[in-house]
Amino acid sequence: MKLARLRKKLSYQTLLLGSVTLLTSGVLALANRLTQEAIQAAEMQDLKHTLVQVLPIQYDNDLLQDTVILPGIEDHSMTIYRARQGERVVAVVFQVSQVGYAGPVVLMMGVARTGEVLGVRVLKHSETPGLGDKIELAKNNWILSFNGKSLVNPTVAQWQVKKDGGVFDQFTGATITPRAVVQAVKQGLEFFVAHQAEFL
């Protein structure tokens, strides 16, 4: 008798748990569908904000509509945003990344037609708070040290942190992160030179 009651309780609990799981999944799927447009709009707004930060020059086109996709560094396709004055491309913006201390450091960089860095901003990283996170402009202005730099000034050999014989500062107790950022920006400039004709 007791076993029969127990079996009824177990099937009831299984049915209840399954119903709750199904209902929760449905609510989550509905919430995802309802907020998807708002999330995409927020992402586009963030992208526009970053593009403006790395392009402190005048341009008269919509960067999000004037793009070209090329095979990027390490065979990943890369979206290139082109800034124009009239019909002339005056600068490009694209993402670069390098592995830092705690994982990938993803950057957005703007490069002028002349091959000079216009700006660099960190999009994503997981570096140590208080040490490696100084690559963020909100925490330190170190990231601005790339402005105006090219593969000619400084020379290619000097594209390193000072500890390695280069010209870029590193942080006390956190050399790996700035080293990764310097290498990412250098690779970005080399990528620009290699594909300049396609960009411009």
Residue frames relative to the residue before (quaternion, step in Angstrom):
aa qw qx qy qz dx dy dz
M 1.0000 0.0000 0.0000 0.0000 0.00 0.00 0.00
K 0.6812 0.4834 -0.2878 0.4685 3.53 0.88 -0.96
L 0.6320 0.5432 -0.3290 0.4441 3.59 1.04 -0.79
A 0.6362 0.5239 -0.3257 0.4633 3.60 0.99 -0.77
R 0.6510 0.5021 -0.3124 0.4759 3.60 0.98 -0.83
L 0.6422 0.5315 -0.3169 0.4524 3.56 1.00 -0.85
R 0.6392 0.5236 -0.3205 0.4631 3.57 1.00 -0.85
K 0.6409 0.5170 -0.3220 0.4672 3.59 0.98 -0.81
K 0.6524 0.5117 -0.3107 0.4648 3.58 0.98 -0.87
L 0.6599 0.5137 -0.3145 0.4491 3.59 0.93 -0.90
S 0.6739 0.4705 -0.3113 0.4770 3.61 0.87 -0.84
Y 0.6113 0.5396 -0.3430 0.4664 3.58 1.08 -0.65
Q 0.6752 0.4895 -0.2958 0.4658 3.58 0.89 -0.93
T 0.6331 0.5215 -0.3266 0.4696 3.60 1.01 -0.78
L 0.6618 0.4999 -0.2957 0.4740 3.55 0.95 -0.91
L 0.6510 0.5131 -0.3097 0.4658 3.60 0.97 -0.82
L 0.6641 0.5015 -0.2978 0.4678 3.57 0.91 -0.93
G 0.6487 0.5159 -0.3095 0.4662 3.59 0.97 -0.86
S 0.6548 0.5165 -0.3101 0.4565 3.58 0.97 -0.86
V 0.6557 0.5051 -0.3087 0.4687 3.59 0.95 -0.89
T 0.6450 0.5197 -0.3137 0.4643 3.58 0.98 -0.87
L 0.6661 0.5028 -0.2949 0.4654 3.57 0.91 -0.91
L 0.6589 0.5063 -0.3007 0.4680 3.58 0.95 -0.87
T 0.6521 0.5121 -0.3073 0.4670 3.59 0.95 -0.89
S 0.6434 0.5194 -0.3179 0.4640 3.60 0.95 -0.87
G 0.6559 0.5169 -0.3054 0.4576 3.57 0.97 -0.85
V 0.6505 0.5081 -0.3102 0.4716 3.58 0.98 -0.86
L 0.6581 0.5073 -0.3081 0.4633 3.59 0.94 -0.86
A 0.6501 0.5087 -0.3132 0.4696 3.59 0.96 -0.86
L 0.6528 0.5078 -0.3078 0.4704 3.59 0.98 -0.83
A 0.6517 0.5101 -0.3091 0.4686 3.58 0.96 -0.88
N 0.6362 0.5273 -0.3230 0.4613 3.58 1.01 -0.80
R 0.6723 0.4976 -0.2937 0.4628 3.56 0.93 -0.93
L 0.6844 0.4987 -0.2847 0.4493 3.59 0.95 -0.87
T 0.7530 0.3863 -0.2130 0.4883 3.60 1.06 -0.69
Q 0.4266 0.7407 -0.4467 0.2642 3.61 1.24 -0.16
E 0.6687 0.4934 -0.3051 0.4650 3.60 0.88 -0.88
A 0.6564 0.5059 -0.3113 0.4651 3.58 0.95 -0.84
I 0.6373 0.5177 -0.3235 0.4703 3.58 1.02 -0.77
Q 0.6630 0.4960 -0.3064 0.4697 3.60 0.91 -0.89
A 0.6392 0.5199 -0.3230 0.4655 3.58 1.00 -0.78
A 0.6539 0.5037 -0.3077 0.4732 3.59 1.00 -0.82
E 0.6365 0.5211 -0.3243 0.4672 3.59 1.03 -0.78
M 0.6519 0.5038 -0.3111 0.4738 3.60 0.99 -0.83
Q 0.6319 0.5261 -0.3242 0.4678 3.58 1.05 -0.75
D 0.6414 0.5107 -0.3119 0.4801 3.59 1.00 -0.83
L 0.6472 0.5203 -0.3150 0.4596 3.57 0.97 -0.87
K 0.6503 0.5107 -0.3119 0.4680 3.59 0.93 -0.89
H 0.6384 0.5334 -0.3173 0.4553 3.57 0.99 -0.87
T 0.6717 0.4856 -0.2923 0.4771 3.59 0.94 -0.88
L 0.6320 0.5378 -0.3351 0.4462 3.59 0.96 -0.83
V 0.6445 0.5165 -0.3126 0.4691 3.59 0.99 -0.84
Q 0.6574 0.5292 -0.3139 0.4351 3.60 0.97 -0.82
V 0.7528 0.3789 -0.2219 0.4905 3.61 0.96 -0.77
L 0.7079 0.3736 -0.2530 0.5434 3.58 1.31 0.06
P 0.0457 0.8348 -0.5464 0.0491 3.61 0.36 1.17
I 0.5280 0.5906 -0.4284 0.4346 3.58 0.92 0.96
Q 0.5739 -0.5766 0.4488 0.3699 3.56 -1.29 0.22
Y 0.1349 0.7457 -0.6475 0.0810 3.54 -1.07 0.82
D 0.2807 -0.8085 0.5040 0.1162 3.57 -1.09 0.65
N 0.6124 0.5195 -0.3765 0.4619 3.60 1.11 0.52
D 0.5237 -0.5907 0.5007 0.3552 3.55 -1.35 0.18
L 0.3884 -0.7641 0.4688 0.2136 3.57 -0.36 1.26
L 0.6575 0.5322 -0.3172 0.4286 3.57 1.01 -0.76
Q 0.6992 0.4401 -0.2654 0.4969 3.58 1.22 -0.43
D 0.7111 0.4041 -0.2400 0.5229 3.60 1.21 -0.39
T 0.2789 0.7711 -0.5128 0.2544 3.55 0.26 1.30
V 0.1116 -0.7322 0.6620 0.1146 3.50 -1.35 0.28
I 0.2413 -0.7618 0.5845 0.1408 3.57 -1.03 0.78
L 0.0298 -0.8037 0.5924 -0.0459 3.54 -0.77 1.13
P 0.5501 -0.5361 0.4818 0.4218 3.57 -1.23 0.29
G 0.2466 -0.8228 0.5011 0.1051 3.56 -0.61 1.13
I 0.7577 -0.3074 0.2877 0.4986 3.49 -1.33 -0.42
E 0.8347 0.0983 -0.1284 0.5264 3.60 -0.96 0.94
D 0.6346 -0.6130 0.2966 0.3654 3.57 1.06 0.90
H 0.4734 0.6130 -0.4895 0.4007 3.61 1.11 0.51
S 0.4658 -0.6550 0.4967 0.3275 3.58 -0.97 0.73
M 0.1713 -0.7975 0.5772 0.0401 3.53 -1.03 0.86
T 0.3009 -0.7344 0.5815 0.1788 3.56 -0.94 0.93
I 0.1520 -0.7785 0.6068 0.0511 3.54 -0.80 1.09
Y 0.2002 -0.7624 0.6071 0.1005 3.58 -0.79 1.07
R 0.1791 -0.8157 0.5455 0.0703 3.57 -0.71 1.10
A 0.2228 -0.7529 0.6085 0.1151 3.56 -0.95 0.97
R 0.0938 -0.8204 0.5640 0.0087 3.56 -0.80 1.04
Q 0.1531 -0.6796 0.7005 0.1552 3.46 -1.43 0.41
G 0.7718 -0.0387 -0.0416 0.6333 3.53 -0.15 1.32
E 0.7789 -0.2691 0.2306 0.5175 3.56 -0.78 -1.06
R 0.6074 0.5979 -0.3343 0.4024 3.59 1.25 -0.36
V 0.3463 -0.7093 0.5755 0.2140 3.58 -0.86 0.99
V 0.1505 -0.8218 0.5471 0.0506 3.58 -0.65 1.13
A 0.7991 -0.0090 0.0165 0.6010 3.59 1.22 -0.38
V 0.1798 -0.7559 0.6149 0.1346 3.54 -1.31 0.30
V 0.1794 -0.7547 0.6221 0.1057 3.53 -1.27 0.50
F 0.1453 0.7796 -0.5996 0.1072 3.56 -1.02 0.84
Q 0.5176 -0.6373 0.4804 0.3084 3.55 -1.32 0.30
V 0.0372 -0.7469 0.6626 0.0428 3.51 -1.25 0.62
S 0.0469 -0.8037 0.5915 0.0449 3.58 -1.17 0.36
Q 0.0427 -0.7560 0.6531 0.0108 3.50 -1.32 0.43
V 0.4914 -0.6513 0.4812 0.3208 3.58 -1.08 0.60
G 0.2239 -0.7746 0.5825 0.1031 3.56 -0.81 1.09
Y 0.7959 -0.2728 0.2185 0.4943 3.56 -1.17 -0.64
A 0.8210 0.2407 -0.0934 0.5092 3.58 0.84 -0.99
G 0.7887 -0.1855 0.1262 0.5724 3.60 1.22 0.08
P 0.7586 -0.3743 0.2576 0.4671 3.58 -1.27 -0.18
V 0.1864 -0.7185 0.6589 0.1223 3.53 -1.18 0.76
V 0.1249 -0.8094 0.5732 0.0268 3.58 -0.52 1.22
L 0.0829 -0.8124 0.5769 -0.0188 3.54 -0.79 1.11
M 0.2327 -0.6953 0.6520 0.1932 3.51 -1.34 0.39
M 0.0064 -0.8187 0.5739 -0.0165 3.58 -0.79 0.97
G 0.2516 -0.7394 0.6083 0.1412 3.51 -1.17 0.78
V 0.0765 -0.7965 0.5998 0.0038 3.55 -0.93 0.96
A 0.4089 -0.7135 0.5208 0.2291 3.56 -0.87 1.02
R 0.6921 -0.4704 0.3638 0.4092 3.53 -1.30 0.39
T 0.6743 0.5149 -0.2729 0.4536 3.57 1.11 -0.75
G 0.5662 -0.6221 0.3750 0.3896 3.60 1.27 -0.14
E 0.5359 0.6091 -0.4128 0.4140 3.59 1.25 0.27
V 0.4975 -0.6358 0.5027 0.3092 3.54 -1.12 0.71
L 0.2543 -0.7662 0.5747 0.1341 3.57 -0.87 1.00
G 0.7776 -0.2086 0.1546 0.5726 3.56 1.09 -0.65
V 0.1157 -0.7599 0.6366 0.0631 3.54 -1.25 0.57
R 0.0204 0.7836 -0.6207 0.0169 3.57 -1.00 0.83
V 0.4477 -0.6721 0.5256 0.2676 3.54 -1.16 0.69
L 0.2459 -0.7714 0.5728 0.1280 3.56 -0.85 1.01
K 0.8061 -0.0698 0.1128 0.5767 3.55 0.94 -0.91
H 0.1917 0.7537 -0.6179 0.1160 3.55 -1.10 0.75
S 0.2172 -0.7486 0.6047 0.1640 3.56 -1.32 0.19
E 0.2488 0.8009 -0.5053 0.2035 3.56 1.08 0.77
T 0.6859 -0.5232 0.3337 0.3801 3.56 -1.25 0.48
P 0.4415 -0.6875 0.5035 0.2809 3.62 -0.75 0.99
G 0.7920 0.2856 -0.2328 0.4869 3.56 -0.97 0.89
L 0.7435 0.2931 -0.1994 0.5670 3.60 1.25 -0.26
G 0.8258 0.2427 -0.1080 0.4975 3.56 0.14 -1.31
D 0.6187 0.5757 -0.3595 0.3957 3.60 1.11 -0.50
K 0.4552 0.6811 -0.4528 0.3518 3.60 1.26 0.10
I 0.4986 0.6294 -0.4372 0.4052 3.58 1.25 0.05
E 0.5808 0.5594 -0.3736 0.4584 3.59 1.25 -0.29
L 0.5263 -0.6495 0.4513 0.3121 3.57 -0.97 0.87
A 0.6167 0.5634 -0.3453 0.4277 3.60 1.06 -0.65
K 0.7324 0.4155 -0.2281 0.4889 3.60 1.16 -0.56
N 0.7919 -0.0337 0.0866 0.6035 3.58 1.13 -0.70
N 0.4121 -0.7229 0.4908 0.2583 3.61 -1.06 0.61
W 0.2686 0.7990 -0.4968 0.2063 3.60 1.25 0.34
I 0.6310 0.5672 -0.3365 0.4086 3.61 0.96 -0.85
L 0.6111 0.5673 -0.3457 0.4304 3.60 1.19 -0.49
S 0.5237 0.6584 -0.4095 0.3528 3.61 1.22 -0.27
F 0.6075 0.5584 -0.3579 0.4371 3.61 1.23 -0.20
N 0.5063 0.6728 -0.4202 0.3384 3.58 1.18 -0.47
G 0.8242 0.2196 -0.1834 0.4888 3.55 -0.89 1.00
K 0.5652 0.6021 -0.3873 0.4099 3.59 1.26 -0.14
S 0.0549 -0.7700 0.6350 0.0298 3.55 -1.28 0.53
L 0.6674 -0.4791 0.3606 0.4416 3.58 -1.24 -0.14
V 0.6323 0.4971 -0.3265 0.4965 3.57 1.33 -0.13
N 0.7892 0.1232 -0.0361 0.6006 3.57 1.08 -0.76
P 0.4366 -0.3711 -0.7478 0.3353 1.64 -0.37 2.48
T 0.6728 -0.4628 0.3643 0.4478 3.57 -1.28 0.06
V 0.6865 -0.4864 0.3429 0.4179 3.56 -1.25 0.40
A 0.6587 0.5228 -0.3099 0.4435 3.59 0.96 -0.84
Q 0.6908 0.4805 -0.2785 0.4629 3.60 1.14 -0.57
W 0.5019 0.6331 -0.4383 0.3939 3.60 1.25 0.07
Q 0.4908 0.5888 -0.4734 0.4340 3.52 0.48 1.32
V 0.5718 -0.5327 0.4610 0.4204 3.55 -1.28 0.11
K 0.6752 -0.5213 0.3402 0.3957 3.59 -1.19 0.52
K 0.6027 0.5760 -0.3517 0.4256 3.58 1.05 -0.73
D 0.7309 0.3882 -0.2147 0.5187 3.59 1.16 -0.65
G 0.6499 -0.5365 0.3122 0.4385 3.59 1.28 0.23
G 0.5536 0.6207 -0.3861 0.3990 3.57 1.25 0.26
V 0.6116 -0.5846 0.4097 0.3411 3.57 -1.28 -0.30
F 0.6312 0.5550 -0.3349 0.4260 3.61 1.22 -0.19
D 0.4923 -0.6639 0.4843 0.2869 3.55 -0.99 0.90
Q 0.2045 -0.7184 0.6412 0.1758 3.53 -1.31 0.42
F 0.5010 -0.6375 0.4853 0.3272 3.57 -1.26 0.19
T 0.5474 -0.5945 0.4671 0.3588 3.56 -1.09 0.65
G 0.8357 0.1496 -0.1406 0.5094 3.55 -0.73 1.08
A 0.7715 0.2473 -0.1596 0.5640 3.59 1.24 0.05
T 0.0611 0.8254 -0.5545 0.0866 3.57 0.32 1.25
I 0.6018 0.6066 -0.3645 0.3701 3.58 1.02 -0.74
T 0.6694 0.5168 -0.3114 0.4334 3.59 0.89 -0.89
P 0.7010 0.4282 -0.3051 0.4818 3.67 0.71 -0.86
R 0.5854 0.5664 -0.3688 0.4477 3.58 1.10 -0.63
A 0.6594 0.5064 -0.3015 0.4667 3.59 0.96 -0.88
V 0.6598 0.5041 -0.3133 0.4609 3.60 0.94 -0.86
V 0.6364 0.5228 -0.3291 0.4618 3.60 0.94 -0.87
Q 0.6789 0.4873 -0.2939 0.4640 3.58 0.90 -0.90
A 0.6312 0.5314 -0.3340 0.4557 3.59 1.03 -0.74
V 0.6763 0.4774 -0.2975 0.4756 3.59 0.90 -0.90
K 0.6228 0.5268 -0.3377 0.4697 3.60 1.00 -0.76
Q 0.6573 0.4975 -0.3088 0.4744 3.60 0.90 -0.88
G 0.6209 0.5446 -0.3341 0.4542 3.56 1.08 -0.74
L 0.6577 0.4933 -0.3023 0.4824 3.58 0.99 -0.82
E 0.6397 0.5078 -0.3246 0.4771 3.59 1.00 -0.75
F 0.6217 0.5291 -0.3253 0.4772 3.57 1.07 -0.75
F 0.6344 0.5318 -0.3198 0.4609 3.58 0.99 -0.87
V 0.6686 0.4950 -0.3038 0.4644 3.59 0.86 -0.94
A 0.6720 0.5135 -0.2986 0.4422 3.59 0.93 -0.90
H 0.7955 0.2797 -0.1314 0.5213 3.61 1.05 -0.71
Q 0.2421 0.8296 -0.4834 0.1398 3.58 1.25 0.30
A 0.6504 0.5286 -0.3176 0.4436 3.57 0.92 -0.88
E 0.6742 0.4839 -0.2938 0.4744 3.58 1.01 -0.81
F 0.6323 0.5324 -0.3298 0.4561 3.59 1.08 -0.72
L 0.8095 0.3497 -0.1325 0.4526 3.51 0.72 -1.16
